[in-house]
């Protein structure tokens, strides 16, 4: 990753509060730990995709057992992060990512 990434406190709080499955599976205890996890995914993703329709949207993915952490960047700003199943991964890969 050779560019500056922005992650707002509001985005981190949103992910921490609204994506409880991600928080529980990763055993994240607070927003700072969550930020570290997101930065790790961005620095060492298993896969990276670009949106088929909006080339300024990127998806950084890291596999965790049978699930994937999906960190979504819009113009180098983290907008959200959540877990997806292998089934959702296949659908996104077929219909949304390139």
C-alpha positions in Angstrom: 0.0 0.0 0.0 1.8 3.1 -1.2 -0.8 5.8 -0.5 -2.4 7.6 2.4 -5.6 6.0 3.8 -8.2 7.9 5.8 -10.3 6.2 8.5 -12.6 8.5 10.4 -13.6 7.9 14.0 -17.2 7.9 12.9 -16.5 5.1 10.4 -14.7 3.0 13.0 -17.5 3.5 15.5 -20.1 2.5 12.8 -18.2 -0.7 12.0 -17.7 -1.5 15.7 -21.3 -1.0 16.6 -23.1 -2.2 13.4 -21.0 -5.1 12.3 -20.9 -7.1 15.5 -20.2 -10.4 13.7 -16.8 -9.0 12.6 -16.0 -7.7 16.0 -16.9 -11.0 17.7 -15.1 -13.3 15.3 -12.0 -11.2 15.4 -12.3 -10.7 19.2 -11.8 -7.0 18.9 -12.1 -5.3 22.2 -12.3 -1.6 21.1 -12.2 0.8 18.2 -8.4 1.1 18.3 -8.0 -2.7 17.9 -10.5 -2.6 15.1 -8.4 0.2 13.4 -5.3 -2.1 13.6 -7.2 -5.0 12.0 -8.4 -2.8 9.2 -4.9 -1.4 8.6 -3.6 -5.0 8.6 -6.1 -6.0 5.9 -5.1 -2.9 3.8 -1.4 -3.6 4.2 -1.5 -7.3 3.6 -4.7 -8.3 1.8 -5.2 -11.7 0.3 -7.1 -10.1 -2.7 -7.9 -6.6 -4.0 -10.7 -5.8 -6.4 -11.9 -2.7 -8.1 -15.6 -2.0 -8.5 -16.9 -2.8 -12.0 -19.1 0.4 -12.1 -17.1 2.9 -9.9 -13.4 2.6 -10.5 -12.6 4.8 -7.4 -14.1 2.0 -5.2 -11.7 -0.7 -4.0 -12.3 -3.9 -2.0 -9.5 -5.3 0.1 -10.2 -8.8 1.3 -8.6 -11.1 3.9 -9.7 -14.7 4.4 -10.5 -15.8 7.9 -11.4 -19.5 7.9 -14.5 -19.8 5.7 -15.3 -16.0 5.8 -13.7 -12.9 4.3 -13.1 -9.5 5.8 -14.1 -7.0 3.2 -12.7 -3.5 3.7 -14.3 -1.0 1.3 -12.3 2.1 0.2 -13.8 5.1 -1.7 -11.2 7.5 -2.9 -8.7 6.1 -0.4 -11.1 6.5 2.5 -12.4 3.5 4.4 -16.2 3.6 4.2 -16.9 0.3 5.9 -15.7 -3.2 6.7 -17.7 -6.3 7.2 -17.6 -10.1 6.9 -18.8 -11.9 3.8 -19.4 -15.6 3.3 -17.9 -17.7 0.5 -21.2 -17.6 -1.2 -21.3 -13.8 -1.1 -17.7 -13.7 -2.2 -18.5 -15.7 -5.3 -21.5 -13.4 -6.1 -19.4 -10.2 -5.7 -16.6 -11.7 -7.7 -19.0 -12.6 -10.5 -21.1 -9.5 -10.6 -19.4 -6.5 -8.9 -15.6 -6.9 -8.8 -12.9 -6.8 -11.5 
